[in-house]
Amino acid sequence: MAFEVLLTDAAVGDLEEIAGWIAENDAPARAAHGVDRIEAAIAAPARFANRGVHPAELLALGIREYRETAFKPYRIVYRVTGKRLYVYLIADGRRDLQSLLARRFLQG
């Protein structure tokens, strides 16, 4: 079953922030390529959304309804609701994800 993939406003902001950082610290062409690769990674779970793993940081908080996929070093956290897959977070996995995920998911 294919799922419709939707990005939350926060996830769109994450993607824009990542693209801006790459463009500023590397090159605009590399930023575009990186965004294309991240978007491909986002689209991948559209067919098998429940194959993604539960983020360990959220499991530690007792939260089990989210899953993740990755395009290293980026982690993409999503939730399946009906036939829709909502992307909530796109973040560099080298960041302090415990704090980031707690803020994003516990404080809204």
ABEGO torsion letter per residue (X at the ends): XBBBBBBBAAAAAAAAAAAAAAAAABBAAAAAAAAAAAAAAAAAAAABAAABBBBAAAAAAGBAABBBBBBOABBBBBBBBEABBBBABBBBAABBAAAAAAAAAAAX
